[in-house]
């Protein structure tokens, strides 16, 4: 089977997959436009930033598995993959520590104005009076929007600095916030209003796109710190560029619209011109430790898929079966016995959602469980029972579904 790696990752851990007969191919120049042609003959695709569209999947006849080398799957058309029976998995939390470290580094640098102080000293100016009276983080209020893997790591580090945490997250309640020893914010506006430091760790989807809106930014206190290491599309960036100078916000950004695909490229963004802004080229999760952990997780996902018929971290398999009934079928272990039953179910319009089979000692009989969408009629069951290989057939309603 051929495995295509479409983005630069640590390749060393993946070398062990060659012993499983995997042919590893790399092409770090692919785009969403050129990816479709590259998927011919590919069974497993590993991506990080490359966009995987429905059009690409239309041409991927042999593709079985897509692994995103990172958390989330926003650059993959998961719905299109599901419609084609292609597994989609990711590597959640493996770069969470690295990203949280950058968040705290930005918070410290922005609060103490380290970059400006360093530049002035390099230019021959000793400005101790100018930079020696900043606020400090101890006792300040930090608002954490999104309490996933990164948000939890930020929470732990902010607490170690003596900050007072406030949290907003999908599904968060006051009781849940109390369990993590944080104050609960019922909305992003309320979170911003109490935050000396606001850091964003929400996933990008239809509900969160642009959620850090003008209203949220206007709710921030004067001279608050705003940090985004998640996705640029979460912000109303025009509003940020306008409001930041007015409120003297200190802005730390690691993500931008239209980021280059190559590790080194010319790139200009007006966001870097916000007064006092601290901008980095999407390096949040890119420490050597994080990259090795992600590559090891990719290897683990692929190995499990090939050897254990299991896909860790899969995101597009039904959490609960859509089946409503189970046909429990005991048959003689003979060629064609199960095929006869399947043909009967097909004629009667019964869709099989899941199937499992157990072979008894001696390999003379089997017990097959067919989880189906609707209850078979008595006529259907009578046909199945009439086969000479059938020992017994029963129908059992699935709990809470019949």
N, C-alpha and C positions, 0 to 999 in steps of 0.2 A: 504494500500500500504506500502511496506517495503522500508525504506531509509537506505542505507549503507554509513557510514562515514569511509573512508579508511585511513585518516590521522588525526593526532591530531589537533583539533581546539577547540575554546571556545564553549562548548556544551550548555551553559545556554540559549542563545537566541533561540536555536532550540527546546527547550522543549515545546514552545507554539504550535508547529506543531502536537503534540499528540492529541489536541482537534479536529483536522481535520481527525483523524483516522489513522495517520501515525505511523507505528512501526519503531522506530529508533534503528538501530543496528550499533555498532562500532567494527572495527577491524583494529588496527593501525600497525599490523605486515604484512600486505599484500604486495606483490611485483607484478611486471608485470607477473611473472610466476604463482603466486597463485591466482591472482585476478579473472581469468576466472571462476574457480570453485565456487568462492564466490558470483558470480552474479546471481545464480539461484534464482528465485523468487524476485529479487530486481527490484523495479520500478524507484527509484531515486538513483543516485550515487553521492557522494560528495568526491572530491579528492583535494589534494594540490600538493604533489610531486609524488604520485603513477602514474606510466605510464599505460595508458589505450590503449591497442593495438586493432587492428582489430580482432585478435584471441579472445580477451576477449569479444568483442561485438558479435562475432559469437554465443557465448553461452548465451547471455543476451536477451532471447526472450521477457521478460517482461519489459525491461528497456525502459523508456520514456525520461529521462532527466539526463544529466551529468552536475554538477556544479563544476567548479574549484574555490576553496576557495582562490582566489588571482587573479591578473591580468594575461592576456595571457592564452593560451591553448596549449603550446608547448609540454606538456606531454600527450596530448590526440590526438588520430587519428581522427581528425574532419571529414576528407573525408569519413572514414569508418562509422562514426556515421551518417553522412548525407545520405549515401547510404542505411542505415537501418531505416531512419526516426526518429532518436533520436536527440532531442534538445541538444545543447551544449551551456552553458552560463558560464560567469565568473563574477568576482567582481572587475572591474577595478578601480584603483585609491584609494582603501580603505587603502592601506598601503604606499601610496606615500609619505606622510609626514614623516612617520617613517624612510623610506629609505633615504629621502633627509636629515634628521637630521644626520643619520650615515655618509653620504657623507661629510657633513660640519665638523662633528667631526673628521673624518679621515683627511680632508684637514688641519684643525687646528693642529691636533696631529703630522702630518707628517711635516708640515711647522715649527712648534716650537720644534719638536723632543721631545715631551712630554714623550713618553714611555721610551726612552733612558735616559732622564734626571732623571726620577723617579727611574729607576733601579739603576743608579749610586748613587743617594742619599740614597736609601735603603741599598746599599753596603757600605755606610759610606764615600762617596766622594762628596765634594762640588765643582761642576764644573760650576759655574756661568759664567766664561769667555768662556767656551766651548759652552754653550747653550744659551748665552744671546745676540747673534748677528745674529739671523735668520732673514729672509726676511720680514715676515708678509704678510697678504693677501690684505691689502688695496692697491688699484691701480693695482693689479696683474691681468693678463688675464686668464680667466677660459673658457675652451672649453667644451661645453656640446653636446655630441653626442646622439641625440634622444630627441625630445621635446614632449614626451607623458606626462602622469600624473606626473611621478617622475621627469623628466627633467624640467617641468615647476616649480615644487616646489623647485628644486635646483636653478633654475634661480632666483627665488624670494629671496632666502636666500643668494645667492652669491652677488646679487645686494645690499642687506642690509649690507653686509660686505664691500661694496665699491669696489667690483671687477668689471672688465670690461668683459662682457660676449660676447662670440662668439658661434654660434650655427650651427650645421649640423643635418639635419633630412630629412627623405624621404619626398619629396614634398615641402621642404623648398625652398623659393626664397628670394632674397634680399628684396623684398617688404614686404614679410611676416615677415622676421627677423626685419625689421625696425618697424613693428607694435608692436613687443615685446621688442623694444629698445635694440636690440642686433646686433652685426656684423654678417654678413653671411659668412659662409665658404662653398665653392662649393664642397669640397671633405674632406674625413677624413685626408688625408695627409696635406692639407692646414689648417685644424682645429688644428692638432697636432703642426704644425710649429709655430702657434701664441699662444700656450697654456702654461702658467706657471703651470696650473692645468688642467688636462684632465680627465673628468669623463664620463663614458659610460652608456647610458640608452636606448640602442637599443633592439628591440625584436629579438629573435633568429629564423632565418629562413634560407632557402637555400641561399639567397642573403647576409645575414649578418654573416653567420658562418665564423669565421676566419678573419673578416674584419679589426680587429685591428692587422694588419700584420706587418711584419718586416719593410716595407717601412714606415708605420705610426709611429711605435716606433722610427725609426731612424730619423724621422722628428722632434721629440720632442726636445726642448732646453735642454741643460745640466742642471741637477738637477731638472728637472720638476717633478711634482707630477702626478701620474697616479692612478686613482681609478676605480675599477670595482665592482659594487653591482648588476649587471644585470645577465649575464650568463657567465660561464667560457669559453664556446665554441666560444664566440665572439673573443677571443684572440688567436694569435699564441703564445702559452705559452712557447714553446721552445725558440722562439725569445725573449720573455720578460725576461726569466731567463738569457739569454746571454747578452742582451743589457743593462739591468738595472744596473749591476755593472759598465760597461764601461762608461755609461753616468751619473752615480751616480743618477739614477732616484729614487724617493721616491715612493714606491708602496703601495697602500692600496687595499686589496682584501677581499671580503666577500663571494665569490663564487668559487668553485673548482670542477674539474672533479672527479667523483666517490665519491661524498659526501655520508656519512652514512645515512641510513633511520631513525635510532633511535636517540632520543635527546641526549643520552650520549653514546659515543663509542670511541674506539681507532682509530685515524686517523692521518696519516702522509702524508705530501705533500712537495715536494722539493721547492715549491713556497714560503713557510714560511721561507726558508733559504736564500732568496734573502737579501743581506745586507740592513738593515734598514726597511725591509718590515713590514707593520702592517696588520695582518691577523685576521679575526674574522670568527666564524663558521656559516655563512649564517644567521645572525641575523638582516639584514637590515629592514625587514618589521615586525619584531617580538616584538614590544612593546605591552603592555597590551591594550593600546588604539586601536592600529591597529587590533589586533586579535579580539577584541569585535566588531569593525566596520565591519570586514570581515564576522564574524558569523552572524551579523544582516543582512548583505546583502544576504548571502546564504539563510537565513530564508525568506527574502522578495521575492527572486526569486522563491523558492519552493511554498510559499503561493500564489503568483500570478498565477503560473502554475496550482495549484489545484483549485483555486476559481475564477479566472478571465479569464481562457483560454488564458493566455498571458505569455510570457517568457521574463522578463527584461534581458538586456545584452546578448541576444542570438547572437551567432556568425556565425551560419550556416544556416540562412534563407535568401533566395534571396532578395537582396535589391530592385530589380526591377523584376516584374513578367516576365517570359519567354513567357507569352501568347501574341498573336497578335490580337485576336478578342474576342469580348464579345457577347455571345448569350443571349439576353434578353428575358426571357420566362415568360409569364403570364399564370397561370393555375388555375383551380379549386383546392382547398385544399382537395385533396382526396388521400387515400392510393394507392400507386403504380403509381401515375401520374408522379412524377419525375423519378421513376425507368424506366418507359417506354422510356422516353427521353434518359436516360443514355444508355440504351440498343441500341437505334438507333445510337447514337454517337459512341458507341463501334464498331458496325458493319461497320460503315463508316470510321473507323480509325482515329477519332478525339479525341485527348488526352485532358483531362480537367486538367488545371493547378491549378485553384482556383475556388471556388464556394461560393456564399453567397445567403441567402434566406430571404425574407421579407414577413411576414404574415399581411394581411390587417384586419382592424376592422371587427369583426364578424367571423373571421377565415373561410371565404368562398373562398377566393382567395389568391394567392401568386404571388410574382414576384421573380424569380430566375435568378441570373446573373452567367453564366457559362463562365469563361475565358479560352479560348481554344487555342491550338497551331497553328491551321490552319483554314482557312475559310471553313465552311460546304458547300457542294454542294447544288444546288437547290433541288435535289432529296431527300437529307437528311432533309432539312428544310420542304419539303412537307410531308414526313413521320411524322415528329414531329407535324406539323400543323393538320394532319388528326386525331389525338387522340381527343376523345370527351371532354377530360379534358382541352385541350389546348385552351386558349383564344386568344393568339397572340404570335408570335415568330419573332424576329428581330435579325439581325447581325450588330454589330457596330465595326468598326476598332478601336483598341486602339491607342492613340496618339503616333506618331513617331514610330510605329511598323508595320503598315500595308504596 
